[in-house]
Amino acid sequence: MTKLWKKYILWFAQEHVDFRVAEFESIVNLFGLKFRHLSQQLLNPFWLVEFPSDEQALQYASRSIALRSIMELYAHGHKMPEFHEQLKTHVQTNGQQLEAFFKAETFKVTVETYNKHFSQKEKVAKIESMDYLPIEGDVNLKNPTVEWWYLEFYGLDPTAVPATADDIIFGRVLAQGQRHLIKELSLKTRKFIGNTSMDAQLSLLMANQAKVCDGDLVFDPFVGTGSLLVSAAKFGGYVLGSDIDFMMLHARCRPSRISQKVRDKDESIRANLKQYGCEQRYMDVLVADFSNPLWHNRISFDSIITDPPYGIREATEKVESKHNPKDVTRTADMVHYPSTSHYALPHLYRDLLDFAAKYLRLGGRLVCWFPFHREDYNEAILPQHTHLRLVANSEQILAGNTARRLLTYEKYLEYSEETAQQSPSEDAVETTDFRERYFNTNGALETRTVRRMRKAEQREQGRREMELRGKQPVDVRAQKCDLNKARFD
Ligand SMILES: C[S@@+](CC[C@H](N)C(=O)[O-])C[C@H]1O[C@@H](n2cnc3c(N)ncnc32)[C@H](O)[C@@H]1O
């Protein structure tokens, strides 16, 4: 049976390279595809692989965001004579199967180089060097019946381009990957976005990591503007989310587009899904603090996809549940503003993994970002849970010395009272809070409380100085309340 396997070229976009292997493994796992690697250089923009059939190869292409196109391999060589020899042999030995393509009405040959520029004249010369191919149709550059690609790869280092290509490859285009979705779901044209909306490419990669498929129930507990719901719904998931920020969930927060002064009345997460034809997949979003779970024991999610707050561009806060020893002077009709406290990231991730262990179905996946300072990185700082196995871990470098990792966990142990006993203790997750580290890279560590007190002291000082100058200090809190009210009018 092995002889029937076919060889393919996977031609990738050279972007988010660290996510490529993880995405590939997730997709083959999702569809139960069989494959064999023929090349080991996974950082190169092309891989040579074997699939048992075109159907399996096409299934992979039907989901991949990293993939530009998939081609049926005709020839691969490291030197020109070797390449042409291989191509001639392939055409001779597979004449019958290839006949229809060579006899197609119209065709196109694309010449693509990596790490070297070819002039149009050089490209034409490359095509003419294969004049032994029995092509009969006419050239059609816009809409050809058959498309072949001729690829030359000159390594990854732009400062050390070799004189001759390392790899020369030729193949027939079978299908394109799903990169068109990046443009289709672009934040530039999305109805409702915020400062921390996840870009379309990463959102789609996350949905692939989570193996979202038709009919899945997908949850984002830090939903914000719902970018992760958009990609999950695009792959057929039924989506729901929650967020602590009432104004954000009601799309009444300050607009993040420079050109926009006030938000449109019809901005919402539902409107985003409608924009992409996925409204039927929208279940709901609710205002909720993640540290106070509200879910019924019987709910079970197929996947949880989320980007928790890092405490840099948005606060990491939770609703305070401390008992107040003072006499309660409140009456039932009084408005209640619950106090909040800092939700330290180690605790947030402990809660997130606990939540996933409890509410994911067996085999379901948690896909989440984890921010860190690059100097501190080692695998021991990654959140762990006895019920979850870390199956993928890809890095995206951010500004300064910071980065974040896209972590993919799979639930492999059913959650019960007994197994829950084995969960890690609080101490096990006590690592430095990312926010503290971010704002204290050089100097001594200033805790969040100390910084708050210092800032409050500064404000008070400013207020006193204004009064001395005979000026009335502005009530910023009242101003903010008025602004918020106005956003709902
Ligand atoms: C990084 S943003 C998520 C952005 C989102 N992925 C999007 O595309 O818009 C993190 C979100 O977590 C929310 N958040 C912060 N603390 C929370 C808590 N305790 N419970 C629930 N949500 C919280 C913030 O309001 C913010 O919207």
PDBQT file of the ligand as one rigid body, heavy atoms in Angstrom, charges set to zero:
ROOT
HETATM    1  C1  LIG A 501      -6.344  40.703  26.107  1.00  0.00    +0.000 C 
HETATM    2  S1  LIG A 501      -7.982  41.167  26.364  1.00  0.00    +0.000 S 
HETATM    3  C2  LIG A 501      -8.844  40.058  25.340  1.00  0.00    +0.000 C 
HETATM    4  C3  LIG A 501      -8.977  40.586  23.976  1.00  0.00    +0.000 C 
HETATM    5  C4  LIG A 501      -9.837  39.734  23.101  1.00  0.00    +0.000 C 
HETATM    6  N1  LIG A 501      -9.181  38.487  22.761  1.00  0.00    +0.000 N 
HETATM    7  C5  LIG A 501     -10.215  40.490  21.841  1.00  0.00    +0.000 C 
HETATM    8  O1  LIG A 501      -9.891  40.010  20.771  1.00  0.00    +0.000 OA
HETATM    9  O2  LIG A 501     -10.790  41.566  21.945  1.00  0.00    +0.000 OA
HETATM   10  C6  LIG A 501      -8.349  40.578  27.957  1.00  0.00    +0.000 C 
HETATM   11  C7  LIG A 501      -9.756  40.809  28.401  1.00  0.00    +0.000 C 
HETATM   12  O3  LIG A 501      -9.888  40.228  29.701  1.00  0.00    +0.000 OA
HETATM   13  C8  LIG A 501     -10.838  40.992  30.418  1.00  0.00    +0.000 C 
HETATM   14  N2  LIG A 501     -10.670  40.713  31.860  1.00  0.00    +0.000 N 
HETATM   15  C9  LIG A 501      -9.767  41.228  32.730  1.00  0.00    +0.000 A 
HETATM   16  N3  LIG A 501      -9.941  40.702  33.960  1.00  0.00    +0.000 NA
HETATM   17  C10 LIG A 501     -10.983  39.834  33.868  1.00  0.00    +0.000 A 
HETATM   18  C11 LIG A 501     -11.654  38.977  34.790  1.00  0.00    +0.000 A 
HETATM   19  N4  LIG A 501     -11.296  38.915  36.082  1.00  0.00    +0.000 N 
HETATM   20  N5  LIG A 501     -12.684  38.223  34.349  1.00  0.00    +0.000 NA
HETATM   21  C12 LIG A 501     -13.091  38.269  33.031  1.00  0.00    +0.000 A 
HETATM   22  N6  LIG A 501     -12.498  39.079  32.119  1.00  0.00    +0.000 NA
HETATM   23  C13 LIG A 501     -11.456  39.838  32.519  1.00  0.00    +0.000 A 
HETATM   24  C14 LIG A 501     -10.534  42.418  30.021  1.00  0.00    +0.000 C 
HETATM   25  O4  LIG A 501     -11.672  43.233  30.211  1.00  0.00    +0.000 OA
HETATM   26  C15 LIG A 501     -10.152  42.264  28.542  1.00  0.00    +0.000 C 
HETATM   27  O5  LIG A 501     -11.264  42.517  27.725  1.00  0.00    +0.000 OA
ENDROOT
TORSDOF 0
